[in-house]
Amino acid sequence: MGNTSARLLSLLSLLQTPREWAGGELAERLGVSPRTVRRDIDRLRDLGYPVQATMGPVGGYRLVAGTAMPPLLLDDEEAVAIAVGLRTAAGNAVEGIGEASLRAMAKLEQVLPSRLRRRVAALNAVTVPLPEWGDGPRVDPQTLAVLAATAAGRERLRFAYESVDGAASRRLVEPHRLVPAGRRWYLVAFDNDRDDWRIFRVDRVAEPRPVGQRFEPREPPGRDAAAFVLDRIYSLAPTYRAVATLHLPAERVRGRLGDSPEEIEPIDAHRCRLNGHADTLEWLASRLIMLGCEFEVHEPPELIEYLRELGARAARAAGAPGPAGPPVPPGGVSPS
């Protein structure tokens, strides 16, 4: 990279990432010698950028907070990633986030070079989000900010909470993580009054207030907040164990049923066995039919009955006289 100005901007872009860079790694990324990297670091310091060096046989550099900070530098992939993120945020379940995302997008476009501005504008022009389904609950961004600040600062939090059955309560918790799931936000926290871990729907949280008490962080069950939320959601929903023979090779089925790899077992070159779980019969039935193959359901009986009703309804919709189809074979259902 022969142009000194362009090389300094590239070096600044690398140093903006929150990590320490070895001198040799920077030299390799920039296509120059380690000695040139050291000279460029000195030039940045002369311009007021606070580049800190660590001692050692290899040495390392990082940009630290200071009075002078570099401008926002984005490569093509980063600019597109931010544009996609802002477009996604515009449809999020956070109250007012759509307008804030549009304002941020407008500011971003003003500072981008014309080449990147055209790419981002093209992305926006051809991207059409689906309309929101229903009027789901909206999350107050100020509530999110308070929850996030107390979790990051390890400070106990008190708030009013309304459970799914409408019961109101006051909670004192040690907030741990925020977990977005679809159009829902969940707070994972240790409930001090109940001496146990809980998840709280953020749209049901009101009047959150830090109480000024610090706490030592605890490890949630399973050491993974997202997995803890998923387990709790599934534990509260009806779950059906589904066993079915599918007339497709296992490799053509895996991943199409929301399954984990161990839930699909090959029978032979043309068939496989599904042994999984689902929380709704409607979802499982529709996914099985959309596979586009013959299949036999062995259990649960609720799914067999649902498929019978679905087949009869489809036959009536098509104007077919008489029974919906051939007799159901013992131990399963074979939709035509």
N, C-alpha and C positions, 0 to 999 in steps of 0.2 A: 504494500500500500504506500505509493510514493508521495501522495499529497498529504502534507503535514496537517493541515486544517481538518481534512476528512478523517485522518487517522486519529486526531485528538477527539473528534466527536464520537468515533467508534469506541475509543477507549472510555470516554465518559459514559456511553451507553452500557458498556459491560460493567463498569464500576457502580452503576445505579442499582444493579441487582443486589439484594441483601445477602452477600456472601463475601468471603475473602478469596482473592485471586492470586495464585502463585505467579511469579514473574515469568517463568517459562511458559505457563499456560496462556498468559496474555500475549506473549511474543508469538506463540503458535497461532492464536486466533487472529492476530493482526498481520501476520506474515512478515514480521521484522525480527531483529535480534533482541535479546534481553537488554543489551546496552541501550538500544533505541527506546525500549519501554521505560527504562529508568530516566532517560532524558525527557520523555513525554510526561512522565509523572511530575518531574520538576517543573515543566512548563505549566501544568495544571495548577500546581501549588502557587506558582508566581501569579496566576490569574485569580487566585483566591479560593480555589476549590480545596476542601479539607480532605486530602488523601492521606490515610494513615498506613504506615508500613510496619510489619512485624519482623522481628529478628529471627534468624534461623539459617540453616544451610541453603534452603530454597528461597525463603522470603515470601511475603505475601502483602497484598494491598487491598484496602477497602475504603469506600467513601463514607465519612462519618458526618454527623450533623454539624453544621457550622453557619457562619453568617452568609456565605455565598453557596448557593446550590445550583446545579446545572439545569438547563431547560429540559422540558419533557422530550425525550428522544425515543422514537418508536420505529422499529423496522416494519416491513410490510405485514408480516404475520401478526405482530403485536397490535397493529392498527386494526386489522380485520377482527382479531380476537376481542378487542375492546368494543368494536361496533356490534358484534354478535352479542356480547354480554349486555350492552345497553339496550339492544332490541329485546332481549329476553327479559330484562328487568322491567321493561315497560309493561309487560303482561303479568308481573308478579302480584302476589296477594297482599302487598304492603301498601297501605293507604298513601296516595300521593306520589308513589315511586315512579309512576308512568310519566308524570309531568317533569319530575326531577331528572329522569333519564333523558328526556328530550332536550332539556336545557343543557345537560352535560354533553350530549351529542353535538349540539350546536356549537358549544365552546371548543370541543375537540376538532370539529371541522375547520374552525377559524385558524387554528395553529398548525394544522397539517400541511405539508407541501402539496402542491397541486396534483402530483402523481398519486399520492396516497388518498387525497381528498376524492379523486375520481373513483378510486376503487371502493371506498366506503360509500360514496353516493350511489354507485352501481348496485352494491349489496342492498342498500336501503330501498332502492327503486324496485327491485325484483322480489323482495321478501314481503310476503303477505301473511301475517299471523292469523291463526284461527280465532274466531270470536270466542269470548269467554263463555263457558258453559255454566249457566246459572249465576246466581248472586251469592257466591260463597263469602264466608266471613273475611273481613279485611283486618289487617294487623296495623296497629298504630306505630309509625316509625319511631316516635319518641319512646314508646314502651320498649321497642327493640333496642334502642340506644342505651336505655338504662340497664336492661338485662345484660347486654354485651359488656358495658363498662364495669358492672359489679362482678361479672364472671372473670373478666380479665384482671381486675384489681383484687380478686379474692376477698370480697366484702359481702357480708350477709345482707339479705334483701327481704323486705316485708311487702306483701301485696294482698289485695282482695282477689278471690278466685271463685268462679262459678263452675260447678261440675256439670257433667252431661245431663244429669237429672234436674238441674236448676238449683241445687243446694249451694248456698253461699258460705264462704269461710274466709278466715284470715290465715295467711301462711308466712312462716319464717323459714327461709331456706338458705342454703349455700349454693349459689348458681354455678353450674359447671360448664355446660355447652348449649348453644342454640343449634337446632337441627331442622332445616327446611325439608319438607317432604310433600311434593306436589304443591297444592295450594294451602298447605298447613305449615305452621311453624311451631316447634316444640322446644320447651326449656327442660333440659335435664338438670336436676338439682337434688341435693340431699335435704330432705324435709326434717328440720330440727325437732319439731313437735312430735312427729311420728317416728323419728329415729330410723329412717329408711329412705331409699332412693325413690324418686317419683319423676314422672314426666307431666308437664303442664302445657295445655294448648295456649299459645301466646294470645290468641284472639279472645280468650276468656280471662286474661290477666288484666287487672285494673289497679290504678293508684300504686305503681311500684315505687318503693322508697328505700334507698340504702339506709342501714341503721348505724353505720360507722364502726362496725365490729369486723375485724379481720379474722380469717380462718385458714387453717392449714388444709391444702387441697387433699381430697380423698380420691381413690380410684373407683370409678363406677363399676358395677358388675360387668364382667367380661372385658373391662378396660377399653371399651369402645362405645362412645355415646350413641353413634348412629345405629349400631347393632342393638343396643339396649332399647332404643325407641322402636325399632322394627319388631323386636321380640315382644314388647309390651302391646303394640298395636295388634299383632297377630294373636296374642293371648286373649285379647278382648273381643276378637271377631270369631264367628263360627268358622271352623276349619274342617274340610272334608278330605279324607284320604282317598285318592283316586288310583285305581288299578285298571289298566286297559292294554289290550294288544293292538298295536298299530301296524298296518300293512305298508310300512316304509322302512328303509334302512335307518339304523340309529343315527348315522351322521347327518341325515336329512331332517331329523326331528329335533336334535339337540339345539336348545336356545330359542325354539319357536313356541314353547309353552311356558316361558318364564321359569324354566326348570334349571336345577343345578345338574352338573354332569352325571352324578351318581343316580339320578332319578330315571335315566333312560338306559335300559339294559338290552343289548342285542340278543335276539332269539336265533336268527339266521341271517343270511345275506339280504333278505327282503322284509323282515319283520323285526319289531322290537317291542319291549314291554315298558309301559309307563308306570312308575310307582312313586307318585308324588302327592302334593297337597295343594289345595286351593281354598280360598275363603268364600267364593261364590260359585254356585252351580252354573249361573248364566255365563260367567266368564269362561269357565272350563269347557262347557258345551260348545260355545262359539269357537274357541280356539281349536278344539278337536275337529269340528266340521271344516274349519278353514285350512286344515292340513291338506284337504283334497284327496284323501285316501280312505279305503275301508278301515274300519276299526271295530273292536268288540270291547264294551265296557263290562268289567267284572264286578266292580264296586266303586262307589257306594250305591245302595239301592235308590237313594234320592236322585242321583244323576241318571240312573236308568229310567226312572219314572219321568224325569224332566225331559229326557230325549224322546220318550214315547209321545208326550204331550206336544213337544216341538215338532216332531214329524207329522203328527195328525194335523196340527195347525197349518204347517206348510202345505200339506196335501189339500186341505180345504181352500187355502189361498190360491192354489193352482187350479181349482175346480175339479179335482180328481174325485170321482164317485167311489163310494164304498170305503173299505179300510184304507188306512194311510199307507200300507205297504205289506210286505210278506211277514209271516209270523216271526216273532222275536225268538232267536235261537236260545236254548237254555244257557244261562250264565252270562248273557251279554246282549248288546244291541248292535245291529249292523245297519246304520242309516244308508239308504240308497243314494 
